[in-house]
């Protein structure tokens, strides 16, 4: 997928991928930016770690999301990662 708006309007690319016109419109009208929270990278790490735990069978989806929510709340409240992140 193009990373620049101008590429969505490039004639050569549109000939190969005519759906880019509609895709650009959708991106411009329906996109949602990631949350503007302090320490977004740490919040993302929490989610990635807990999703990984599910994928390797170390946690159930319910438990992992519960932990992710708890750790993210702690991060937002205290500005630090919950020490149990790697568990």
PyMOL commands that set and color helices and strands:
alter all, ss='L'
color gray80, all
select helices_A, chain A and resi 5-8+11-16+20-30+40-55+61-78+83-86
alter helices_A, ss='H'
color red, helices_A
deselect
rebuild
show_as cartoon
